[in-house]
Amino acid sequence: MDSAEEHRSKGSKRTEAVSGSDFLQLDIGQAPPGGRTEWLTARIRAAIADGTLPVGSRLPAGRVLAAELGVSRGLVTEAYQRLTDAGQVLGRGRSGTIVVAAPPTTTDLRAPDPSAPTGPAGQPGPLRPGGSQHPAGPFVPAVPSAPVVDALRGVPCRIDLSPGVPDLTAFPRTAWLQAERRVLAGLTAADFGYGNPQGTPALRAAVTGWLARNRGIRADPDEVVVVAGVAQALGLLAQVLREDGVRRVAVEDPGSLGARQQLEYGRLETVPVPVDGSGLDTAALRASGAGVVLLTPAHQFPTGVVLDGERRRELLGWAAAGGLVIEDDYDAEHRYDRAPVPALRALLPEGVCYAGSVSKLLAPALRLGWLLVPPRLRDAVVAAKRYADLGNPVLAQLVLARLMDSGELERHLRFVRRRHRRRRDAMLRAIAAHLPGARVHGAAAGLHLMVTFDGAAFDDTALAAAALALGVKAHPLSWHRIRPGSPGLVLGYAAGPPGELEEGIALLGRSLARLR
C-alpha cells in the first residue's frame, strides 16, 4: 500500500461511524427515535433482571460506552443515573459503576407456580441473585419457609436493615488474634484431640463468670452446655422435650420467626400467646394449656418490651407449678436507656432453660453459645449434643474463654454499645423525617426497632418487596406474627453507619409513598 492509499485508509477509519458495543451486544440502531436513553436504561435493567449482569458486575465507563455507541456521554450518564435512582447500580468512584440489586418483575410479585421446581418440604427452590427467582419473591408468602429466609439473607443489596445483624466491622480481630496466639502457645498435642461434647472446662467456667457478672445468674460449670448458638440450643431442647412426651410449646406472638421454625422443625406444635406492653400475656399462657413456653423476657423480639414485674411473678408461679420456661436472653446486653433486667434463670433455676450466645456481641459466624437446663434434663441434652456433632470446635471455645476471663469482651461490649446508640439515634431521626405515621417500639435496647403503621390498610410484605427493589432489605412485621395485626417493619440498625441508615429509611419512605 502506497502512502496515499495508507492515508486514505486511516482517514476512513477515523470517520467510520461506530454504532455498536460488545457490552450486551448493544446496537444503537435498534433504539427508537427520541427514546435512546429509555432504550439503553431498559436494556441494562433487563440484563440485570435475567442474570446476564449479576450483582457485583461492573458497567463500562460512561465515556467508553458512549464512544462505542456513537452517542453523547450525557445520554449514558442519564441512563446510569436512572438505574442508580432505582437502586440497581451504585457509582463507587474510581471503582466504577457496580450492579447492587436486581429489579422486580411482574412474575416475581405473583404467588409461586405450583409446577415450578421446589426445594425441601415443597418450598420454592433457592434464590439466585439475578436468576429466575428474584429476591422480592420471598415477600409474597405470608409465612416464608426457612430456606427462603436463608436465601434472602444471602442476596446482596445496597443497604441491609435486616434485624439480628450486629456490626461485623467491629469484630475485635486484634484481640481475637492475640488471644488465639496465647491459647495456641499453651496447648499440648493432646488438646487437639476430641473434646468434651459438653464443652471445654475453660469456656464453661468462663461462661459462669460472665453470666454472674452480667446477668445475675449463679451456676456451676457442670450446668453449662456449649452449643452452636441459640438455634442449636432450641433444636436440642426440641429433641429432648419431644422424647419426654412434649408436643406443644407456647411462643410469643409476635415473636421470632426463626425460633418458631426451629421448634417446628423439631416436630413441636407452636401455640401463639399474645404480647402486649407488659410482655407475654401470662393469663393467655395458662389458658393455652401448653406446659412449655419460649420467650425473650429481657428484650422481647420484635416489640422490644420487657416482661414486667407482675408478669414475671405470674410466669415463675406457673413454672413452679410444673411449667417449663425456655429463656432466650435475646439482646439482653445491648441496652441504652434503661436499667439491666435480671434473667429469669437467676430466680428459678429448676424451672428455666436458659440460652445465650455471642452471635450479636461478636459475630454469628462463630457459632458459639451456651445452654443451662434444669438437672432433670441435663444428661439428655448433653447426649443430644454428643450425637449432633461431638461438640463445638475446641480452639474457638478456648479463645472466647480467654476474652471473657481477661475482660476484653466487656471492653468490646462497652465499645459497641456507644456505636449502636449513635446508630439507633440516626435511625430514629430518619424515621421521624421519612416515615410519617410510623410508631416506633423497642428503642431503649437491642439492635433493631419495630415500627407499626396503625390503622393502615397496605400489606407490609408489599412494602418490603418495594424497598428491596430499591436496594433496601428489611423484614415485614407479618413474618413474625402468627395472628393478624397492624402492618409494620422490623429494622436492624447495628450493621450500617448513620448515613447509610438514613438513606435506607428515606428509600423506605419513598416505597411507602407509592403504596398509599
N, C-alpha and C positions, 0 to 999 in steps of 0.2 A: 504494500500500500504506500503510495507516494505521500508527500507531506500535505498536499491539498486535500486528498481524499481523507487522510487522517484527521485533518482539521474539521472537514465537513462531518465526519463520523462523531467526533467529540461534541461538535455543536448540536447534532441531532440528539445525542444522549442528554445534553443539558436541557433541551427544550421539550423532551418527551414528557407527556402528561402521565402522572402517577395516580392511579385511582383505586388501588387495592393494597391490602396489607396481609401478611402472613398471619397476623394475630386474628384468630377466629375466622380467617378467610374472608375478611370484610371487603366488600366491593361497594364503593360509594355510589356506583351507578344504579344500585338497587334502591337507594333512598328516594322517597317521593319528593317532588319539587317543593321547596319551602318547609320540609319536615326532616331535614338531615339530623338535627340534634335529637329529636324524638326517636328517630330510627336507630341512631348509634346507642342511645341510652337503652332502648328496648333490646337491642342485640346483646349488649353486655349483661343486662339483667337476666335475659333468658339463659345465657351461658352459665351464670351463677346458679340459677334455679335448677338446671338439669345436671349440674356437676361438672360441666366442662371446665369451669373456673371454680374449684373448691375453695373453701375457707383457707386463707393463708396465701392464695395466689397473688402475684404482683401484676398490676396492669402496666402497659407500656407508658413511658414518659409521654406527657401530653404533646410536646413538640415533635417527638418521634412519630407518634401515631398520626398527628396532623400532616406531617410531611409525606407519610406513606399513603394517606388517603387523598392528599391534594386539597385539603380544606384548611381553614384558618385554625390557629391554635386556640382561639377563643371558643370555637364550636366544641372542641374536645374538652376544654376546661369546663364548659357549661354542662356537658353530659356527665362528666365525673362529679361535678358539684351536685347534680340531681341524685346520683347514686349515693353520695355522701349524706345528703339530707334525708334519704330514705333509710340510712343506717346500714347500707350494704357494703360500702367501702369506706376506707379511712386513709387520709393522707398522713404519712409519717415522715415528713421532711425528706431528707436525702435517701431514706429507705424506699421512697416511692409511695404509690397508692396501693393499698392491700385490701383484698376481699375479707370482710369480717363477719358477714351474715348473709344468708340466702333469703330472698323474698318469699312470702307465702303465695300459694297458687290456689285456685278455686278448689282443686281436688283436695288440697291439704286441709281445708276447712270443712269438708264433709265427714260424716261418720266413716269408720273403716269399712272397706269392702269385705264382706264375709268370705269371699272366694280368694282373697289375697293371701300370700304366704304368711304364716303365723310363727311366732316364737313359742316358748314354753307356755303351757296351760291355755293354748289357743289365743294368746295375746298377739297384737301386731308385732312383726319382726323388728330387729334393732334399727334404730335411726342411723342414717348415714349422712353426715353433713354434705349438702348439695346433691344427695341421691334422690331416689324416687319417693322416699318418705321424708317429709320436711319437718323440722323441729316444731313448727306450730301445731303439727298433728296431735301430740300428746295432750294438748289442752282441750281437745274435743271430748274425750271420755269424762264422765262425771267423776269417776274414781279410776285413775290410771294404774296400770299394773307396775310391779316393781321393776321389770326390765325396761319399761318405757321411762320411768323416772330416772333410772341409771343412765339410759341413753341420752336423755335431755341434759343430765349433769355433764356429760362429755361433749356436748355441742358447743363449739366456740361462739362467743358473742362479744360485742363491744364492751358492755357493762353488765356484770353479773351481780344481781341483787338477790340471789338465792339465799334463803335462811340457812343457818348452821355452818356457814363457811367462815373460818377465822382468817386473820390477816397472815397469810402464809409467807409474806415477805418478812415478817417479824420473827420467823423461826430463829432461835438463838444458835446459829451454826457454829460460831466460835466456841461458845460454852459447851455445846454438844461434842465438838471435836476434841476439846481439851479433856472433857470427862471420859470420852472414849479412849483416848491415849492412856490416861491413867488407869482405866479399867483393864485395858489390854496388857499393860506392863505388869499388872499383878495377877494375871490369870495363869494357872498351871495347865498342862496338857489335858488333864482330866476334866477341867472346866468346859472343854469344848465337846464333851460327850452329851448324851441325852440328859436333859434336866428334869426337875420335878414338874409333872404336869400341873400341879397347883400353883407353880411359880417359884422363882428363886427366893430363898430365905431373905436375901438382902432387899429385894424390892417389896416383899410382903411386910418386912419391918419398916421400911421407909414409908409405905402407904399408911400404916397405922399411925406413924408420926405426923404425916401430912393431914390425915383426917382428924386427928386430935387437935392440931393447931388451927386448922381452917374450918372444920365442920362440927367440932364438939363431940366427935364420936370416939369412944374409948373401946378399943378392940385389941385382941391378941393376934400376932402374925398368923397363927394357925387358922384364924377365922377368914383370912383373905384368900380369894382365888383370883389369880391374874388371868385376864381374858383379853380377847382381841376386840376391845371396845364394848360399848353398851349393847350394840347389835348382837354380838355373840352372847353376852350375858342373858339377854332376853331369849335367844334361841335355846340356850342350855336350860333355862328355867322352864320354857315351854315343854321341852322334852321330859324333864323331871316331873313337872306337875301333871302332865298327861299320864305318865306311868303311875302316878299316885292317885289317879282317878278324876282329876280336874278336867272339866270340859268347857267351862265358860270363864272368861276373865272380863271384868268391868274395865272400861277405858274412858278417859276424859273425852268430852265432845263439846267444842272442838279439841282435837289432840293430834299428836304426831302421826302422820300417815305411815311413815317408815316403821315406827314402833308397832303400830297396829298390824301392818303387813308381816312383821317378824313373828308375832304371836299366831297369826292366821296360817303362816307357813308351817308352824309347829302344830297345826291341826287343832287349834283352840278357837272357839267362837268368841268374838269380842262383842261386849254389851255396852252400848253408849250410855254414859251418865253425864248430865249437863254440868257445865262450868259457868259460874256467874262471877260477880265482883268479889266474892269471898273465897273462890276456888271451887273445888269439886263439891257438888251437892250431896252431902252425906245421907240425907233423908232418901234421896233417889237411889243412892247406892244400896241402902238397906232394902228398899222396895224391889231392886233388881233381882235379888235372890242369888247374886254371884258371891262366891266365897273368896275370890281373889280380885284385887284391884291394882292396876298400873296407873301411877300418877306422877306428876312433876311438881311437887309442892313448893319448892323454893322459888321457881320462876316458871310458871305454867306455860307450856308450849301449846298454842302460839299466842295466847292472850297476854301473857306476862304477869298475871295476877299471882299473889302469894296466898297460899292456904292460910286463912286467918286463925286466930287462937281458938275460937269456939269450934270451928270445923275440925281443927287438929284434935281437940279433946274428943269430939264425937268419933272421928276416924280411929283414934287409938283405942277408944272404948269398943268399937266394932272389931278391931283386930284382937283385943284382949279376950273377946268373947268367942274367938275361933277363926276370925278372918285373917287373911294374909295380904300384906301390903308390899307391892314392888315399887320401890322408890327410885326413880330415875332422877338423879341430882343434877338435872339439866341446867347449865349456865349459872350454877349457884355462886361461883367465884367471880362472875362478871357483874358487879353491882356498882352503881354510881351515886344514886340519890336516896338510898335507903340503908337501914342497918342490916347486918347479916341475920339470916334466918336459920335457926338450928335445924339440923337434919332430923327427920322422924326416927331414923335408926338410933340416934342418941337417946331417944326417950323410951323406945320399946324394942330392944334388940331381938327378942324372941318372936316378935310378930312382923318384922320388916326385913325384906331382902333389899339390900342397898347396892346400887350400881352407879359407877362413875368412871371417868376416863380423862385422858389428856388430849382428846381429839379437838376440843375447842380452845384449849390453852396453848398447845404446841402445834399439832398437826394431825389430821385424821389418818394420814398415811402411816403413822407409827403403829396403828392398831394395838394400842396399849390401854387397858382399863382394869378395873377391879370389881369384884362381886363379893359381898358379905351376905351370908344367908344364916337363918336360924340353925342351931345344931342338928335338928332332925333332918335337914335337907343337905347338909354339907357333904357327906360321903357320896351321895347320889350325884351331886353337882360336880365333884372332883372326878368321879368316874366318867361322867358325860364329857368333861373336858379332855380327859385322857384319850377317850376313843374318838374325839373330834379331831385332835391334831397333835397329841402328845405334849402339848404345852407351847407357850409363846417362845419366840427366839430369845435365847439367853442373853446375848450381848446387849440388845436394846433394853432389856429389863435392868441390867446392871448399870448401864449409863443413866437411865431415868432415876434409879435409886440414888446414884451419886449426885445428880442435880437436886433431888429432893433433900438429901441429907446436908448438902453444902449451903443451902439457902438460895441457890441460883434460880430455882423455879419460882420462889416467892419474888425475887427481884424481877424476873421476867413478867410475872403477873402484874406487878405494880407498873411496869413499863407499858404493857398492852392496855391496861385499864385507862391510863391517860390518853392513849391514842384512840381507843374505842369511844371514849367520852366525846372527844372532838368530832369524830365521825358521826356519832349519833346526833350531836347538836347540828351538824351540817345537814343531815337528812331531815331533821325536824324543821329547820328553816325552809328547806326546799319544798317539803310537803305543804307548809303553810302558804307558800308562794304559788305552787303549781297544781295542787290537788284540792280545789275548793270543795268544801263539804265533807272532806275526809275526816274521820275521827280516829285519833291515834291511841293505841293501847300499848302498855308494857314498856314505857320509856325509861323506867327507873333502873333497869338492869338488863343483862343479856346481850345478845349480838344481833338482834332483829327487832323490828317494830311490826305490829299488826295494825293495819288501817281498815276501817269499815266505811261503807257508804250507806248509812242507814236510810231506809226508805227508797233507795234507788232501784230501778227495775232492770238494769242490764245484767248480763251474765259475766261473772268475774273471769271465767275461762276465756271469754272473747277478749276481755281487756288484756289478759296475759298474752294471748296469741298476737294481738295487735302490737303490743310492746316488743315482743320477740321479733316481729317483722322489722322493727326499727333498731334491732340490735340490743335490746334490754331484756334480761332474763329475770323473772320473778315468779313466785308461787301464787296461784289463786287460792284464796282462803277456803273455797269449797273443797279443795283437795283434802283438807284436814278436818272437814266436817263429816259426820255420818247423817245427821238430821239437817233439814234445810235451815238457812239463816241468811242474814244480810250479806250482800256481795262484799268482797274485800280482797286484800293482798297481804302476803307475809313477805316483808322486805328486809333482807340482811344488809347490814352496813359495815361490818368489820373488815371486809376484804378489799374495799376500794378507798382511795384518797377522797377528801372532801369534794374537790372539783368534779371528779367522776360521779360521785353520788348525786351531786346537784344536777349534772347533765342527765343522769338516768331518770331522776324524778321529773325533770322537765319533759323528757320524752314520754314518760308515763302520762303526764298531764295532756300532752298532745294526743296520745292514744285515747284517753278518756273523753276528750272533747269530741272526737269523731264518733264515739258510741252514743253520746247524749243527743 
